[in-house]
Amino acid sequence: MERRQIGVVKELLRFPVKSMLGETVRELAITKTGAAGDRAMALREVASKRIVSAKKFAAMLSFRAEYEGNSGSAESPRIRITLPDGKVIHADDPAASEAISKALGHDVRLEQGARPN
């Protein structure tokens, strides 16, 4: 069987929080459900109870989420979120949802392992 190259991976991106900007990584573990650590968290709009996306809330692309450490390790590293004003919070901070809601202008809750409705 003849082998031929059909493409080249130029960069690997991972998005710890759905619809926020993510991070460039050197390597990614691929599991049955996709890239390890990708979209590990999401925002749920309190009023509609739906998962938020940048299609409805374009301002989400003003936020950046990155892991502090290796997401493939036994211990889950913290997710650092940079708000549009440059302030940095962590996803596990008790006031994270409130800070994101204020910056986004909508009442949302940060959830781990959230799946779209």
Secondary structure, 3 states (H helix, E strand, C coil): CCCCCCCCCCCEEECCECCCECEEECCCCEECCEECCCCCEEEEECCCCCECCCCCCHHHHHCEEEEECCCCCCCCCEEEEECCCCCEEECCCCCHHHHHHHHHCCCEEEEECCCCC
